[in-house]
């Protein structure tokens, strides 16, 4: 599978009083990874929303293996774990600067809705571009 890597440096505002990155910032980094994966696939969130689709978060899981500290450079790797009729799951790995130590792993699941919040089928453009980006992608 293609994993889209994004480089991020932990800033002071990301950390707690102990100088360790606060746990909710990893979820924000997941979003950065997801947005950049879509960009790599040729999909812009703004265009998805302009077409009347939303991808609200329905589940999040984050397993913290090792701490990240102020000024650490990390890599967020993101891939699509599955694409179902009306939802998709993204998997994330967060590595240290040298990509030797896995710091965090997790996933998010997103439903597809229309502007009114009704669950609908994943748009064809997302499904098609997912299959193009992941040639051996099976879907569900």
KASUL-V8025 format. One line per field, one symbol per residue. phi: phi as a letter, one per 30 degrees, with the letter a starting at -180 (. if undefined). psi: psi as a letter, one per 20 degrees, with the letter a starting at -180 (. if undefined). A space follows every 50 residues. Layout:
phi=???
psi=???
//
This chain:
phi=.dcddbcbcdceddccdcicededdddddededddddedddicceddddd djcbbddcbbbbcdcbdcceidcbbccbbddabcebabbccbbccdedhc cdcabaabcbdcbdddjddbdeeedddddddddcecdcjd
psi=qppoqppqpprhiiraijjqpqhihhhghgggggghggghikppghhghh ijqqmqphqpppoogqqprpjqprpopqrohqoagjrqppqqppqrhikh pogqqarqpprprahijpprqpqhhggghghghnhjpid.
//
